[in-house]
Amino acid sequence: MSAWKNTVLSKDVLHEAKRAALLREAAAAFGRRGFHATSLDEIARNLGVTKAALYHYFPSKHAVLRACFGEAMAVAFASLERAKGEGRDGREKLRMTVAGYLRQMIDELSCCIVLVEENALLPADRVAVVEERDRFEHALRDLVREGIADGSIVTCDPKLAVFAILGALNWVPKWYRPTGAWSAAQLTEALADLLDRALSRRPVATLAESVGAALPATLLASPPPLAGEG
């Protein structure tokens, strides 16, 4: 359950903290039950507040869903910009983007929106979301093309490669549970390695046999670095 009533923060950041908690809880509820089967009453109850309190932040359930998509795309573009600034070649930039995006999407402290709820958006919101998503997709295709050009990624169809990657990433919040056998850090590294191996011109010989043992215990409590293999 997301904390709200007991949140203790300065007055300047309390509003944003509560808004973020609302989005996390809403995204989790949409993931469990689907948008149409989830009510604002349920979200309010899980937060320990009244339904009326939610209207201080969003005027409707559809507005909450739009904001969840907005958070997801913000994470996506932040991961992309970091990768473009720190990656050494197209392959590494792509892996860094994938890892950063996935880690934030499944971290229990982040907004784990299930992007398969796109059709539940209002028409105008859906147009805006699709435009943002397309910009991200095309940016990833550019990274694939960069990797092909610099020799780090095998010759392939960038559109198909990106569709396959995003299809894998966007479905993870549907089945991943932070309380399960795999930590967010473990799953992030294992899946990023798997997707990276599919496109790498110099793929690693093997992958981790056990996702649960993929990272040393010292790394599990903090976010993993977004860099590719050293």
C-alpha positions in Angstrom: 0.0 0.0 0.0 1.3 3.4 -0.9 1.8 5.7 2.1 -0.1 9.0 2.1 -1.6 9.9 5.4 1.7 9.3 7.2 3.9 11.1 4.7 6.1 13.6 6.5 7.7 16.1 4.1 8.2 19.8 3.9 5.2 21.8 2.8 6.9 22.6 -0.5 7.2 19.0 -1.6 4.2 17.4 0.1 1.8 18.0 -2.7 4.1 16.4 -5.3 4.8 13.4 -2.9 1.1 12.7 -2.5 0.5 13.0 -6.2 3.3 10.5 -6.9 1.9 8.1 -4.3 -1.5 8.4 -5.9 -0.1 7.6 -9.3 1.8 4.6 -8.0 -1.2 3.2 -6.3 -3.4 3.9 -9.4 -0.9 2.3 -11.7 -0.7 -0.8 -9.5 -4.5 -1.1 -9.4 -4.8 -0.7 -13.1 -2.2 -3.4 -13.5 -4.0 -5.8 -11.2 -7.6 -5.3 -12.3 -7.5 -3.2 -15.5 -8.6 0.4 -15.9 -12.3 -0.2 -16.3 -12.5 -2.6 -13.4 -10.7 -0.2 -11.0 -12.6 2.6 -9.3 -11.4 5.8 -7.7 -13.0 4.5 -4.5 -10.7 1.5 -4.6 -7.6 3.7 -5.1 -8.7 6.1 -2.3 -9.3 3.2 0.0 -5.8 1.7 -0.6 -4.3 5.1 0.1 -6.3 5.5 3.3 -8.1 8.7 2.2 -11.5 9.7 0.9 -12.4 9.7 -2.7 -12.9 13.5 -2.5 -9.3 13.9 -1.6 -8.2 12.5 -4.9 -10.1 15.3 -6.8 -7.6 17.8 -5.4 -5.0 16.2 -7.6 -7.0 14.9 -10.6 -10.5 15.7 -11.9 -11.2 12.1 -13.1 -10.0 8.5 -13.4 -9.1 9.2 -17.0 -6.9 12.1 -15.9 -5.1 9.8 -13.5 -4.5 7.3 -16.4 -3.2 10.1 -18.6 -0.8 11.2 -15.9 0.5 7.6 -15.4 1.4 7.5 -19.1 3.0 10.9 -18.8 5.2 9.6 -15.9 6.1 6.5 -17.9 7.2 8.6 -20.9 9.1 11.0 -18.7 11.1 8.0 -17.4 11.6 6.7 -20.9 13.1 10.0 -22.2 15.2 10.6 -19.1 16.8 7.2 -19.6 17.3 7.9 -23.3 19.0 11.3 -22.6 21.3 9.8 -20.0 22.3 7.0 -22.3 23.0 9.3 -25.2 25.3 11.3 -23.0 27.1 8.4 -21.4 27.0 5.5 -23.9 30.1 4.8 -26.1 28.3 3.3 -29.1 24.8 2.6 -30.4 24.6 -0.8 -28.7 25.6 0.6 -25.3 23.3 3.5 -25.6 20.4 1.2 -26.4 21.2 -1.1 -23.5 21.5 1.8 -21.1 18.1 3.2 -22.2 16.4 -0.2 -21.9 17.9 -0.8 -18.4 17.1 2.6 -17.1 13.5 2.5 -18.5 12.8 -1.0 -17.2 14.3 -0.4 -13.7 12.1 2.7 -13.1 9.0 1.0 -14.5 9.2 -1.9 -12.1 10.8 -0.3 -9.1 8.2 -0.5 -6.3 8.8 3.2 -5.6 8.0 4.2 -9.2 4.9 4.5 -11.3 4.5 1.0 -12.7 2.0 1.9 -15.4 0.8 -1.0 -17.6 1.0 0.5 -21.1 -1.4 -2.0 -22.6 -4.2 0.2 -21.2 -3.6 2.7 -24.0 -7.1 2.0 -25.5 -8.7 3.2 -22.2 -7.4 6.7 -22.7 -9.8 9.4 -23.9 -9.4 10.2 -27.6 -7.4 13.4 -27.2 -5.2 11.9 -24.5 -4.5 8.8 -26.7 -3.4 11.0 -29.6 -0.9 12.8 -27.3 0.4 9.6 -25.8 0.8 7.9 -29.2 2.8 10.9 -30.4 5.1 10.7 -27.3 5.5 6.9 -27.7 6.3 7.3 -31.4 9.0 9.8 -30.7 10.5 7.4 -28.2 10.3 4.5 -30.6 11.9 6.5 -33.4 14.7 7.6 -31.0 15.4 3.9 -30.2 15.4 3.1 -33.9 18.1 5.8 -34.4 20.2 4.1 -31.7 19.9 0.7 -33.5 20.9 2.4 -36.8 23.8 4.1 -34.9 24.9 0.7 -33.6 24.7 -0.9 -37.1 26.8 1.9 -38.5 29.4 1.7 -35.8 29.6 -2.1 -35.9 28.2 -2.8 -32.4 24.8 -4.0 -33.5 24.2 -6.7 -36.2 22.5 -5.7 -39.4 18.7 -5.8 -38.8 15.4 -4.0 -39.3 15.5 -1.2 -36.7 11.7 -1.0 -36.6 11.2 -4.7 -35.9 14.1 -4.7 -33.3 12.5 -1.8 -31.4 9.0 -3.3 -31.5 10.4 -6.5 -30.1 12.2 -4.7 -27.3 9.3 -2.5 -26.3 6.9 -5.4 -26.4 9.1 -7.3 -24.0 9.6 -4.2 -21.7 6.0 -3.0 -21.6 4.6 -6.3 -20.6 6.9 -6.8 -17.6 4.8 -4.7 -15.1 1.8 -7.0 -15.9 3.5 -10.0 -14.3 6.4 -8.6 -12.2 5.9 -8.4 -8.5 8.5 -6.7 -6.2 7.7 -9.3 -3.5 8.5 -12.2 -5.8 11.7 -14.1 -6.3 13.5 -11.5 -8.4 14.5 -8.0 -7.3 14.0 -5.1 -9.7 17.8 -4.9 -10.1 18.1 -8.6 -10.9 15.4 -8.6 -13.5 16.6 -5.3 -15.0 20.1 -6.7 -15.6 18.9 -10.1 -16.8 16.4 -8.8 -19.3 18.7 -6.1 -20.5 21.4 -8.7 -21.1 19.0 -11.0 -22.9 17.8 -8.2 -25.2 21.3 -6.9 -25.7 22.6 -10.3 -26.7 19.9 -10.6 -29.5 21.3 -7.5 -31.3 25.0 -7.5 -30.3 27.6 -8.1 -33.0 29.8 -9.6 -30.3 27.3 -11.3 -28.0 28.3 -12.9 -24.7 28.6 -16.7 -24.8 26.1 -17.3 -22.0 23.5 -15.6 -19.9 22.8 -16.0 -16.2 21.3 -19.4 -15.4 19.4 -18.0 -12.5 18.0 -14.5 -12.5 17.8 -14.6 -8.7 21.6 -15.0 -8.5 22.4 -12.5 -11.4 23.8 -9.8 -9.1 25.9 -9.7 -6.0 23.9 -9.0 -2.8 25.7 -5.7 -2.4 24.0 -4.4 -5.5 20.4 -5.4 -4.7 19.6 -2.6 -2.4 20.5 0.2 -4.8 19.8 0.9 -8.5 22.3 -0.7 -10.8 24.5 1.5 -13.0 23.0 2.1 -16.4 26.2 1.5 -18.3 26.7 -1.4 -20.6 29.3 -4.1 -20.0 32.7 -2.6 -19.2 
